[in-house]
Amino acid sequence: MKVSLPPSRQAVELTEVFWKMVDLSIEDNENDVSVEGISDLEFWMYKLFNDVSGYISKKGFKKQWDETTDRVKSE
């Protein structure tokens, strides 16, 4: 059975997943863990931030990005 979410909920979930990836990349960096030979993912996470936040905003879900980001970062 295929379950589909409303686009606004998808934007929220994508934002949550993005910030979880950021947290994991920070943890990897603090523990000197490399991913595919890259030990500091800050550059790539910054690029991904621009892509993901830009895409979500362009699709009309900037409010969801901002609210979810604020909530996730305050936890």
mmCIF file of the N, C-alpha and C atoms, coordinates in Angstrom:
data_MODEL
# 
_entry.id   MODEL 
# 
loop_
_atom_site.group_PDB 
_atom_site.id 
_atom_site.type_symbol 
_atom_site.label_atom_id 
_atom_site.label_alt_id 
_atom_site.label_comp_id 
_atom_site.label_asym_id 
_atom_site.label_entity_id 
_atom_site.label_seq_id 
_atom_site.pdbx_PDB_ins_code 
_atom_site.Cartn_x 
_atom_site.Cartn_y 
_atom_site.Cartn_z 
_atom_site.occupancy 
_atom_site.B_iso_or_equiv 
_atom_site.pdbx_formal_charge 
_atom_site.auth_seq_id 
_atom_site.auth_comp_id 
_atom_site.auth_asym_id 
_atom_site.auth_atom_id 
_atom_site.pdbx_PDB_model_num 
ATOM 1   N N  . MET A 1 1  ? 0.842  -1.176 0.000  1.00 0.00 ? 1  MET A N  1 
ATOM 2   C CA . MET A 1 1  ? 0.000  0.000  0.000  1.00 0.00 ? 1  MET A CA 1 
ATOM 3   C C  . MET A 1 1  ? 0.889  1.242  0.000  1.00 0.00 ? 1  MET A C  1 
ATOM 4   N N  . LYS A 1 2  ? 0.634  2.126  -0.920 1.00 0.00 ? 2  LYS A N  1 
ATOM 5   C CA . LYS A 1 2  ? 1.391  3.371  -1.010 1.00 0.00 ? 2  LYS A CA 1 
ATOM 6   C C  . LYS A 1 2  ? 0.682  4.446  -0.193 1.00 0.00 ? 2  LYS A C  1 
ATOM 7   N N  . VAL A 1 3  ? 1.448  5.096  0.660  1.00 0.00 ? 3  VAL A N  1 
ATOM 8   C CA . VAL A 1 3  ? 0.909  6.171  1.488  1.00 0.00 ? 3  VAL A CA 1 
ATOM 9   C C  . VAL A 1 3  ? 1.504  7.475  0.990  1.00 0.00 ? 3  VAL A C  1 
ATOM 10  N N  . SER A 1 4  ? 0.661  8.446  0.748  1.00 0.00 ? 4  SER A N  1 
ATOM 11  C CA . SER A 1 4  ? 1.201  9.740  0.334  1.00 0.00 ? 4  SER A CA 1 
ATOM 12  C C  . SER A 1 4  ? 0.869  10.778 1.397  1.00 0.00 ? 4  SER A C  1 
ATOM 13  N N  . LEU A 1 5  ? 1.813  11.657 1.552  1.00 0.00 ? 5  LEU A N  1 
ATOM 14  C CA . LEU A 1 5  ? 1.663  12.738 2.527  1.00 0.00 ? 5  LEU A CA 1 
ATOM 15  C C  . LEU A 1 5  ? 1.353  14.024 1.789  1.00 0.00 ? 5  LEU A C  1 
ATOM 16  N N  . PRO A 1 6  ? 0.644  14.928 2.441  1.00 0.00 ? 6  PRO A N  1 
ATOM 17  C CA . PRO A 1 6  ? 0.442  16.243 1.823  1.00 0.00 ? 6  PRO A CA 1 
ATOM 18  C C  . PRO A 1 6  ? 1.801  16.922 1.626  1.00 0.00 ? 6  PRO A C  1 
ATOM 19  N N  . PRO A 1 7  ? 1.946  17.709 0.585  1.00 0.00 ? 7  PRO A N  1 
ATOM 20  C CA . PRO A 1 7  ? 3.235  18.365 0.323  1.00 0.00 ? 7  PRO A CA 1 
ATOM 21  C C  . PRO A 1 7  ? 3.784  19.150 1.508  1.00 0.00 ? 7  PRO A C  1 
ATOM 22  N N  . SER A 1 8  ? 2.925  19.793 2.276  1.00 0.00 ? 8  SER A N  1 
ATOM 23  C CA . SER A 1 8  ? 3.434  20.569 3.423  1.00 0.00 ? 8  SER A CA 1 
ATOM 24  C C  . SER A 1 8  ? 4.053  19.641 4.461  1.00 0.00 ? 8  SER A C  1 
ATOM 25  N N  . ARG A 1 9  ? 3.489  18.447 4.635  1.00 0.00 ? 9  ARG A N  1 
ATOM 26  C CA . ARG A 1 9  ? 4.057  17.476 5.582  1.00 0.00 ? 9  ARG A CA 1 
ATOM 27  C C  . ARG A 1 9  ? 5.375  16.928 5.041  1.00 0.00 ? 9  ARG A C  1 
ATOM 28  N N  . GLN A 1 10 ? 5.456  16.742 3.735  1.00 0.00 ? 10 GLN A N  1 
ATOM 29  C CA . GLN A 1 10 ? 6.709  16.295 3.122  1.00 0.00 ? 10 GLN A CA 1 
ATOM 30  C C  . GLN A 1 10 ? 7.810  17.319 3.354  1.00 0.00 ? 10 GLN A C  1 
ATOM 31  N N  . ALA A 1 11 ? 7.468  18.598 3.245  1.00 0.00 ? 11 ALA A N  1 
ATOM 32  C CA . ALA A 1 11 ? 8.448  19.665 3.477  1.00 0.00 ? 11 ALA A CA 1 
ATOM 33  C C  . ALA A 1 11 ? 8.946  19.625 4.916  1.00 0.00 ? 11 ALA A C  1 
ATOM 34  N N  . VAL A 1 12 ? 8.045  19.396 5.857  1.00 0.00 ? 12 VAL A N  1 
ATOM 35  C CA . VAL A 1 12 ? 8.421  19.305 7.268  1.00 0.00 ? 12 VAL A CA 1 
ATOM 36  C C  . VAL A 1 12 ? 9.357  18.112 7.474  1.00 0.00 ? 12 VAL A C  1 
ATOM 37  N N  . GLU A 1 13 ? 8.998  16.969 6.931  1.00 0.00 ? 13 GLU A N  1 
ATOM 38  C CA . GLU A 1 13 ? 9.822  15.771 7.117  1.00 0.00 ? 13 GLU A CA 1 
ATOM 39  C C  . GLU A 1 13 ? 11.188 15.916 6.459  1.00 0.00 ? 13 GLU A C  1 
ATOM 40  N N  . LEU A 1 14 ? 11.240 16.507 5.274  1.00 0.00 ? 14 LEU A N  1 
ATOM 41  C CA . LEU A 1 14 ? 12.523 16.736 4.614  1.00 0.00 ? 14 LEU A CA 1 
ATOM 42  C C  . LEU A 1 14 ? 13.402 17.660 5.452  1.00 0.00 ? 14 LEU A C  1 
ATOM 43  N N  . THR A 1 15 ? 12.813 18.684 6.034  1.00 0.00 ? 15 THR A N  1 
ATOM 44  C CA . THR A 1 15 ? 13.555 19.599 6.899  1.00 0.00 ? 15 THR A CA 1 
ATOM 45  C C  . THR A 1 15 ? 14.088 18.871 8.130  1.00 0.00 ? 15 THR A C  1 
ATOM 46  N N  . GLU A 1 16 ? 13.254 18.041 8.744  1.00 0.00 ? 16 GLU A N  1 
ATOM 47  C CA . GLU A 1 16 ? 13.698 17.274 9.909  1.00 0.00 ? 16 GLU A CA 1 
ATOM 48  C C  . GLU A 1 16 ? 14.855 16.343 9.560  1.00 0.00 ? 16 GLU A C  1 
ATOM 49  N N  . VAL A 1 17 ? 14.749 15.669 8.425  1.00 0.00 ? 17 VAL A N  1 
ATOM 50  C CA . VAL A 1 17 ? 15.821 14.755 7.986  1.00 0.00 ? 17 VAL A CA 1 
ATOM 51  C C  . VAL A 1 17 ? 17.101 15.534 7.703  1.00 0.00 ? 17 VAL A C  1 
ATOM 52  N N  . PHE A 1 18 ? 16.986 16.688 7.077  1.00 0.00 ? 18 PHE A N  1 
ATOM 53  C CA . PHE A 1 18 ? 18.171 17.491 6.797  1.00 0.00 ? 18 PHE A CA 1 
ATOM 54  C C  . PHE A 1 18 ? 18.908 17.825 8.085  1.00 0.00 ? 18 PHE A C  1 
ATOM 55  N N  . TRP A 1 19 ? 18.194 18.320 9.097  1.00 0.00 ? 19 TRP A N  1 
ATOM 56  C CA . TRP A 1 19 ? 18.855 18.721 10.342 1.00 0.00 ? 19 TRP A CA 1 
ATOM 57  C C  . TRP A 1 19 ? 19.401 17.523 11.102 1.00 0.00 ? 19 TRP A C  1 
ATOM 58  N N  . LYS A 1 20 ? 18.776 16.357 10.959 1.00 0.00 ? 20 LYS A N  1 
ATOM 59  C CA . LYS A 1 20 ? 19.333 15.142 11.557 1.00 0.00 ? 20 LYS A CA 1 
ATOM 60  C C  . LYS A 1 20 ? 20.665 14.810 10.885 1.00 0.00 ? 20 LYS A C  1 
ATOM 61  N N  . MET A 1 21 ? 20.728 14.958 9.562  1.00 0.00 ? 21 MET A N  1 
ATOM 62  C CA . MET A 1 21 ? 21.983 14.725 8.837  1.00 0.00 ? 21 MET A CA 1 
ATOM 63  C C  . MET A 1 21 ? 23.061 15.693 9.302  1.00 0.00 ? 21 MET A C  1 
ATOM 64  N N  . VAL A 1 22 ? 22.694 16.943 9.533  1.00 0.00 ? 22 VAL A N  1 
ATOM 65  C CA . VAL A 1 22 ? 23.656 17.927 10.031 1.00 0.00 ? 22 VAL A CA 1 
ATOM 66  C C  . VAL A 1 22 ? 24.201 17.489 11.385 1.00 0.00 ? 22 VAL A C  1 
ATOM 67  N N  . ASP A 1 23 ? 23.303 17.092 12.276 1.00 0.00 ? 23 ASP A N  1 
ATOM 68  C CA . ASP A 1 23 ? 23.744 16.637 13.601 1.00 0.00 ? 23 ASP A CA 1 
ATOM 69  C C  . ASP A 1 23 ? 24.679 15.442 13.501 1.00 0.00 ? 23 ASP A C  1 
ATOM 70  N N  . LEU A 1 24 ? 24.354 14.491 12.632 1.00 0.00 ? 24 LEU A N  1 
ATOM 71  C CA . LEU A 1 24 ? 25.202 13.313 12.457 1.00 0.00 ? 24 LEU A CA 1 
ATOM 72  C C  . LEU A 1 24 ? 26.559 13.681 11.858 1.00 0.00 ? 24 LEU A C  1 
ATOM 73  N N  . SER A 1 25 ? 26.582 14.640 10.938 1.00 0.00 ? 25 SER A N  1 
ATOM 74  C CA . SER A 1 25 ? 27.866 15.045 10.341 1.00 0.00 ? 25 SER A CA 1 
ATOM 75  C C  . SER A 1 25 ? 28.743 15.758 11.368 1.00 0.00 ? 25 SER A C  1 
ATOM 76  N N  . ILE A 1 26 ? 28.132 16.518 12.271 1.00 0.00 ? 26 ILE A N  1 
ATOM 77  C CA . ILE A 1 26 ? 28.882 17.169 13.345 1.00 0.00 ? 26 ILE A CA 1 
ATOM 78  C C  . ILE A 1 26 ? 29.466 16.110 14.274 1.00 0.00 ? 26 ILE A C  1 
ATOM 79  N N  . GLU A 1 27 ? 28.644 15.123 14.617 1.00 0.00 ? 27 GLU A N  1 
ATOM 80  C CA . GLU A 1 27 ? 29.112 14.032 15.472 1.00 0.00 ? 27 GLU A CA 1 
ATOM 81  C C  . GLU A 1 27 ? 30.269 13.272 14.813 1.00 0.00 ? 27 GLU A C  1 
ATOM 82  N N  . ASP A 1 28 ? 30.139 12.984 13.524 1.00 0.00 ? 28 ASP A N  1 
ATOM 83  C CA . ASP A 1 28 ? 31.222 12.311 12.797 1.00 0.00 ? 28 ASP A CA 1 
ATOM 84  C C  . ASP A 1 28 ? 32.496 13.140 12.834 1.00 0.00 ? 28 ASP A C  1 
ATOM 85  N N  . ASN A 1 29 ? 32.368 14.444 12.609 1.00 0.00 ? 29 ASN A N  1 
ATOM 86  C CA . ASN A 1 29 ? 33.534 15.323 12.606 1.00 0.00 ? 29 ASN A CA 1 
ATOM 87  C C  . ASN A 1 29 ? 34.204 15.340 13.977 1.00 0.00 ? 29 ASN A C  1 
ATOM 88  N N  . GLU A 1 30 ? 33.401 15.405 15.033 1.00 0.00 ? 30 GLU A N  1 
ATOM 89  C CA . GLU A 1 30 ? 33.953 15.425 16.391 1.00 0.00 ? 30 GLU A CA 1 
ATOM 90  C C  . GLU A 1 30 ? 34.663 14.122 16.743 1.00 0.00 ? 30 GLU A C  1 
ATOM 91  N N  . ASN A 1 31 ? 34.245 13.021 16.114 1.00 0.00 ? 31 ASN A N  1 
ATOM 92  C CA . ASN A 1 31 ? 34.830 11.703 16.379 1.00 0.00 ? 31 ASN A CA 1 
ATOM 93  C C  . ASN A 1 31 ? 35.829 11.270 15.301 1.00 0.00 ? 31 ASN A C  1 
ATOM 94  N N  . ASP A 1 32 ? 36.246 12.220 14.458 1.00 0.00 ? 32 ASP A N  1 
ATOM 95  C CA . ASP A 1 32 ? 37.204 11.952 13.387 1.00 0.00 ? 32 ASP A CA 1 
ATOM 96  C C  . ASP A 1 32 ? 36.781 10.791 12.491 1.00 0.00 ? 32 ASP A C  1 
ATOM 97  N N  . VAL A 1 33 ? 35.499 10.711 12.199 1.00 0.00 ? 33 VAL A N  1 
ATOM 98  C CA . VAL A 1 33 ? 34.964 9.699  11.297 1.00 0.00 ? 33 VAL A CA 1 
ATOM 99  C C  . VAL A 1 33 ? 34.943 10.284 9.887  1.00 0.00 ? 33 VAL A C  1 
ATOM 100 N N  . SER A 1 34 ? 35.469 9.527  8.933  1.00 0.00 ? 34 SER A N  1 
ATOM 101 C CA . SER A 1 34 ? 35.415 9.998  7.550  1.00 0.00 ? 34 SER A CA 1 
ATOM 102 C C  . SER A 1 34 ? 34.325 9.228  6.805  1.00 0.00 ? 34 SER A C  1 
ATOM 103 N N  . VAL A 1 35 ? 33.735 9.895  5.845  1.00 0.00 ? 35 VAL A N  1 
ATOM 104 C CA . VAL A 1 35 ? 32.695 9.315  5.013  1.00 0.00 ? 35 VAL A CA 1 
ATOM 105 C C  . VAL A 1 35 ? 33.193 9.380  3.575  1.00 0.00 ? 35 VAL A C  1 
ATOM 106 N N  . GLU A 1 36 ? 33.379 8.221  2.990  1.00 0.00 ? 36 GLU A N  1 
ATOM 107 C CA . GLU A 1 36 ? 33.900 8.152  1.626  1.00 0.00 ? 36 GLU A CA 1 
ATOM 108 C C  . GLU A 1 36 ? 35.193 8.945  1.485  1.00 0.00 ? 36 GLU A C  1 
ATOM 109 N N  . GLY A 1 37 ? 36.031 8.879  2.517  1.00 0.00 ? 37 GLY A N  1 
ATOM 110 C CA . GLY A 1 37 ? 37.324 9.551  2.490  1.00 0.00 ? 37 GLY A CA 1 
ATOM 111 C C  . GLY A 1 37 ? 37.291 11.026 2.843  1.00 0.00 ? 37 GLY A C  1 
ATOM 112 N N  . ILE A 1 38 ? 36.123 11.550 3.161  1.00 0.00 ? 38 ILE A N  1 
ATOM 113 C CA . ILE A 1 38 ? 35.994 12.962 3.521  1.00 0.00 ? 38 ILE A CA 1 
ATOM 114 C C  . ILE A 1 38 ? 35.814 13.043 5.031  1.00 0.00 ? 38 ILE A C  1 
ATOM 115 N N  . SER A 1 39 ? 36.724 13.760 5.698  1.00 0.00 ? 39 SER A N  1 
ATOM 116 C CA . SER A 1 39 ? 36.666 13.811 7.152  1.00 0.00 ? 39 SER A CA 1 
ATOM 117 C C  . SER A 1 39 ? 35.904 15.020 7.689  1.00 0.00 ? 39 SER A C  1 
ATOM 118 N N  . ASP A 1 40 ? 35.729 16.045 6.894  1.00 0.00 ? 40 ASP A N  1 
ATOM 119 C CA . ASP A 1 40 ? 34.993 17.225 7.337  1.00 0.00 ? 40 ASP A CA 1 
ATOM 120 C C  . ASP A 1 40 ? 33.921 17.529 6.297  1.00 0.00 ? 40 ASP A C  1 
ATOM 121 N N  . LEU A 1 41 ? 32.686 17.246 6.631  1.00 0.00 ? 41 LEU A N  1 
ATOM 122 C CA . LEU A 1 41 ? 31.588 17.398 5.678  1.00 0.00 ? 41 LEU A CA 1 
ATOM 123 C C  . LEU A 1 41 ? 30.968 18.794 5.668  1.00 0.00 ? 41 LEU A C  1 
ATOM 124 N N  . GLU A 1 42 ? 31.574 19.752 6.381  1.00 0.00 ? 42 GLU A N  1 
ATOM 125 C CA . GLU A 1 42 ? 30.981 21.082 6.497  1.00 0.00 ? 42 GLU A CA 1 
ATOM 126 C C  . GLU A 1 42 ? 30.703 21.715 5.126  1.00 0.00 ? 42 GLU A C  1 
ATOM 127 N N  . PHE A 1 43 ? 31.662 21.626 4.211  1.00 0.00 ? 43 PHE A N  1 
ATOM 128 C CA . PHE A 1 43 ? 31.484 22.202 2.878  1.00 0.00 ? 43 PHE A CA 1 
ATOM 129 C C  . PHE A 1 43 ? 30.272 21.594 2.181  1.00 0.00 ? 43 PHE A C  1 
ATOM 130 N N  . TRP A 1 44 ? 30.155 20.263 2.234  1.00 0.00 ? 44 TRP A N  1 
ATOM 131 C CA . TRP A 1 44 ? 29.071 19.570 1.547  1.00 0.00 ? 44 TRP A CA 1 
ATOM 132 C C  . TRP A 1 44 ? 27.733 19.819 2.222  1.00 0.00 ? 44 TRP A C  1 
ATOM 133 N N  . MET A 1 45 ? 27.726 19.920 3.539  1.00 0.00 ? 45 MET A N  1 
ATOM 134 C CA . MET A 1 45 ? 26.479 20.201 4.238  1.00 0.00 ? 45 MET A CA 1 
ATOM 135 C C  . MET A 1 45 ? 25.995 21.621 3.934  1.00 0.00 ? 45 MET A C  1 
ATOM 136 N N  . TYR A 1 46 ? 26.936 22.550 3.780  1.00 0.00 ? 46 TYR A N  1 
ATOM 137 C CA . TYR A 1 46 ? 26.558 23.921 3.421  1.00 0.00 ? 46 TYR A CA 1 
ATOM 138 C C  . TYR A 1 46 ? 25.918 23.949 2.032  1.00 0.00 ? 46 TYR A C  1 
ATOM 139 N N  . LYS A 1 47 ? 26.527 23.220 1.092  1.00 0.00 ? 47 LYS A N  1 
ATOM 140 C CA . LYS A 1 47 ? 25.953 23.143 -0.256 1.00 0.00 ? 47 LYS A CA 1 
ATOM 141 C C  . LYS A 1 47 ? 24.569 22.503 -0.216 1.00 0.00 ? 47 LYS A C  1 
ATOM 142 N N  . LEU A 1 48 ? 24.436 21.426 0.553  1.00 0.00 ? 48 LEU A N  1 
ATOM 143 C CA . LEU A 1 48 ? 23.157 20.740 0.674  1.00 0.00 ? 48 LEU A CA 1 
ATOM 144 C C  . LEU A 1 48 ? 22.123 21.646 1.333  1.00 0.00 ? 48 LEU A C  1 
ATOM 145 N N  . PHE A 1 49 ? 22.544 22.416 2.341  1.00 0.00 ? 49 PHE A N  1 
ATOM 146 C CA . PHE A 1 49 ? 21.639 23.374 2.985  1.00 0.00 ? 49 PHE A CA 1 
ATOM 147 C C  . PHE A 1 49 ? 21.066 24.337 1.949  1.00 0.00 ? 49 PHE A C  1 
ATOM 148 N N  . ASN A 1 50 ? 21.936 24.900 1.117  1.00 0.00 ? 50 ASN A N  1 
ATOM 149 C CA . ASN A 1 50 ? 21.472 25.841 0.098  1.00 0.00 ? 50 ASN A CA 1 
ATOM 150 C C  . ASN A 1 50 ? 20.500 25.182 -0.863 1.00 0.00 ? 50 ASN A C  1 
ATOM 151 N N  . ASP A 1 51 ? 20.804 23.957 -1.265 1.00 0.00 ? 51 ASP A N  1 
ATOM 152 C CA . ASP A 1 51 ? 19.930 23.248 -2.203 1.00 0.00 ? 51 ASP A CA 1 
ATOM 153 C C  . ASP A 1 51 ? 18.578 22.910 -1.579 1.00 0.00 ? 51 ASP A C  1 
ATOM 154 N N  . VAL A 1 52 ? 18.602 22.317 -0.400 1.00 0.00 ? 52 VAL A N  1 
ATOM 155 C CA . VAL A 1 52 ? 17.357 21.868 0.235  1.00 0.00 ? 52 VAL A CA 1 
ATOM 156 C C  . VAL A 1 52 ? 16.492 23.056 0.654  1.00 0.00 ? 52 VAL A C  1 
ATOM 157 N N  . SER A 1 53 ? 17.084 24.012 1.349  1.00 0.00 ? 53 SER A N  1 
ATOM 158 C CA . SER A 1 53 ? 16.279 25.158 1.796  1.00 0.00 ? 53 SER A CA 1 
ATOM 159 C C  . SER A 1 53 ? 15.777 25.965 0.605  1.00 0.00 ? 53 SER A C  1 
ATOM 160 N N  . GLY A 1 54 ? 16.618 26.107 -0.418 1.00 0.00 ? 54 GLY A N  1 
ATOM 161 C CA . GLY A 1 54 ? 16.191 26.824 -1.617 1.00 0.00 ? 54 GLY A CA 1 
ATOM 162 C C  . GLY A 1 54 ? 15.055 26.122 -2.335 1.00 0.00 ? 54 GLY A C  1 
ATOM 163 N N  . TYR A 1 55 ? 15.142 24.805 -2.451 1.00 0.00 ? 55 TYR A N  1 
ATOM 164 C CA . TYR A 1 55 ? 14.100 24.028 -3.118 1.00 0.00 ? 55 TYR A CA 1 
ATOM 165 C C  . TYR A 1 55 ? 12.777 24.137 -2.357 1.00 0.00 ? 55 TYR A C  1 
ATOM 166 N N  . ILE A 1 56 ? 12.839 23.946 -1.051 1.00 0.00 ? 56 ILE A N  1 
ATOM 167 C CA . ILE A 1 56 ? 11.622 24.006 -0.242 1.00 0.00 ? 56 ILE A CA 1 
ATOM 168 C C  . ILE A 1 56 ? 10.995 25.395 -0.331 1.00 0.00 ? 56 ILE A C  1 
ATOM 169 N N  . SER A 1 57 ? 11.818 26.430 -0.242 1.00 0.00 ? 57 SER A N  1 
ATOM 170 C CA . SER A 1 57 ? 11.302 27.800 -0.328 1.00 0.00 ? 57 SER A CA 1 
ATOM 171 C C  . SER A 1 57 ? 10.703 28.080 -1.703 1.00 0.00 ? 57 SER A C  1 
ATOM 172 N N  . LYS A 1 58 ? 11.392 27.638 -2.732 1.00 0.00 ? 58 LYS A N  1 
ATOM 173 C CA . LYS A 1 58 ? 10.934 27.864 -4.110 1.00 0.00 ? 58 LYS A CA 1 
ATOM 174 C C  . LYS A 1 58 ? 9.590  27.185 -4.372 1.00 0.00 ? 58 LYS A C  1 
ATOM 175 N N  . LYS A 1 59 ? 9.368  26.056 -3.715 1.00 0.00 ? 59 LYS A N  1 
ATOM 176 C CA . LYS A 1 59 ? 8.115  25.323 -3.891 1.00 0.00 ? 59 LYS A CA 1 
ATOM 177 C C  . LYS A 1 59 ? 6.984  25.878 -3.018 1.00 0.00 ? 59 LYS A C  1 
ATOM 178 N N  . GLY A 1 60 ? 7.272  26.942 -2.244 1.00 0.00 ? 60 GLY A N  1 
ATOM 179 C CA . GLY A 1 60 ? 6.235  27.597 -1.468 1.00 0.00 ? 60 GLY A CA 1 
ATOM 180 C C  . GLY A 1 60 ? 6.111  27.131 -0.025 1.00 0.00 ? 60 GLY A C  1 
ATOM 181 N N  . PHE A 1 61 ? 7.147  26.460 0.482  1.00 0.00 ? 61 PHE A N  1 
ATOM 182 C CA . PHE A 1 61 ? 7.073  25.918 1.830  1.00 0.00 ? 61 PHE A CA 1 
ATOM 183 C C  . PHE A 1 61 ? 8.119  26.527 2.767  1.00 0.00 ? 61 PHE A C  1 
ATOM 184 N N  . LYS A 1 62 ? 8.439  27.793 2.528  1.00 0.00 ? 62 LYS A N  1 
ATOM 185 C CA . LYS A 1 62 ? 9.426  28.468 3.379  1.00 0.00 ? 62 LYS A CA 1 
ATOM 186 C C  . LYS A 1 62 ? 8.959  28.521 4.834  1.00 0.00 ? 62 LYS A C  1 
ATOM 187 N N  . LYS A 1 63 ? 7.674  28.732 5.036  1.00 0.00 ? 63 LYS A N  1 
ATOM 188 C CA . LYS A 1 63 ? 7.128  28.776 6.401  1.00 0.00 ? 63 LYS A CA 1 
ATOM 189 C C  . LYS A 1 63 ? 7.388  27.452 7.114  1.00 0.00 ? 63 LYS A C  1 
ATOM 190 N N  . GLN A 1 64 ? 7.157  26.331 6.437  1.00 0.00 ? 64 GLN A N  1 
ATOM 191 C CA . GLN A 1 64 ? 7.399  25.021 7.043  1.00 0.00 ? 64 GLN A CA 1 
ATOM 192 C C  . GLN A 1 64 ? 8.874  24.829 7.348  1.00 0.00 ? 64 GLN A C  1 
ATOM 193 N N  . TRP A 1 65 ? 9.747  25.267 6.422  1.00 0.00 ? 65 TRP A N  1 
ATOM 194 C CA . TRP A 1 65 ? 11.197 25.173 6.648  1.00 0.00 ? 65 TRP A CA 1 
ATOM 195 C C  . TRP A 1 65 ? 11.587 25.967 7.891  1.00 0.00 ? 65 TRP A C  1 
ATOM 196 N N  . ASP A 1 66 ? 11.141 27.224 7.950  1.00 0.00 ? 66 ASP A N  1 
ATOM 197 C CA . ASP A 1 66 ? 11.509 28.096 9.067  1.00 0.00 ? 66 ASP A CA 1 
ATOM 198 C C  . ASP A 1 66 ? 10.978 27.571 10.404 1.00 0.00 ? 66 ASP A C  1 
ATOM 199 N N  . GLU A 1 67 ? 9.707  27.205 10.431 1.00 0.00 ? 67 GLU A N  1 
ATOM 200 C CA . GLU A 1 67 ? 9.118  26.723 11.682 1.00 0.00 ? 67 GLU A CA 1 
ATOM 201 C C  . GLU A 1 67 ? 9.758  25.416 12.139 1.00 0.00 ? 67 GLU A C  1 
ATOM 202 N N  . THR A 1 68 ? 9.981  24.501 11.208 1.00 0.00 ? 68 THR A N  1 
ATOM 203 C CA . THR A 1 68 ? 10.582 23.210 11.561 1.00 0.00 ? 68 THR A CA 1 
ATOM 204 C C  . THR A 1 68 ? 12.026 23.394 11.997 1.00 0.00 ? 68 THR A C  1 
ATOM 205 N N  . THR A 1 69 ? 12.761 24.257 11.302 1.00 0.00 ? 69 THR A N  1 
ATOM 206 C CA . THR A 1 69 ? 14.143 24.543 11.681 1.00 0.00 ? 69 THR A CA 1 
ATOM 207 C C  . THR A 1 69 ? 14.206 25.115 13.083 1.00 0.00 ? 69 THR A C  1 
ATOM 208 N N  . ASP A 1 70 ? 13.352 26.072 13.381 1.00 0.00 ? 70 ASP A N  1 
ATOM 209 C CA . ASP A 1 70 ? 13.320 26.676 14.718 1.00 0.00 ? 70 ASP A CA 1 
ATOM 210 C C  . ASP A 1 70 ? 13.025 25.611 15.784 1.00 0.00 ? 70 ASP A C  1 
ATOM 211 N N  . ARG A 1 71 ? 12.053 24.750 15.492 1.00 0.00 ? 71 ARG A N  1 
ATOM 212 C CA . ARG A 1 71 ? 11.674 23.707 16.464 1.00 0.00 ? 71 ARG A CA 1 
ATOM 213 C C  . ARG A 1 71 ? 12.810 22.717 16.665 1.00 0.00 ? 71 ARG A C  1 
ATOM 214 N N  . VAL A 1 72 ? 13.368 22.233 15.584 1.00 0.00 ? 72 VAL A N  1 
ATOM 215 C CA . VAL A 1 72 ? 14.434 21.227 15.673 1.00 0.00 ? 72 VAL A CA 1 
ATOM 216 C C  . VAL A 1 72 ? 15.660 21.791 16.381 1.00 0.00 ? 72 VAL A C  1 
ATOM 217 N N  . LYS A 1 73 ? 16.037 23.006 16.066 1.00 0.00 ? 73 LYS A N  1 
ATOM 218 C CA . LYS A 1 73 ? 17.233 23.601 16.658 1.00 0.00 ? 73 LYS A CA 1 
ATOM 219 C C  . LYS A 1 73 ? 17.039 23.968 18.124 1.00 0.00 ? 73 LYS A C  1 
ATOM 220 N N  . SER A 1 74 ? 15.784 24.089 18.582 1.00 0.00 ? 74 SER A N  1 
ATOM 221 C CA . SER A 1 74 ? 15.543 24.423 19.988 1.00 0.00 ? 74 SER A CA 1 
ATOM 222 C C  . SER A 1 74 ? 15.424 23.177 20.865 1.00 0.00 ? 74 SER A C  1 
ATOM 223 N N  . GLU A 1 75 ? 15.372 22.007 20.251 1.00 0.00 ? 75 GLU A N  1 
ATOM 224 C CA . GLU A 1 75 ? 15.234 20.756 21.024 1.00 0.00 ? 75 GLU A CA 1 
ATOM 225 C C  . GLU A 1 75 ? 16.541 20.335 21.637 1.00 0.00 ? 75 GLU A C  1 
# 
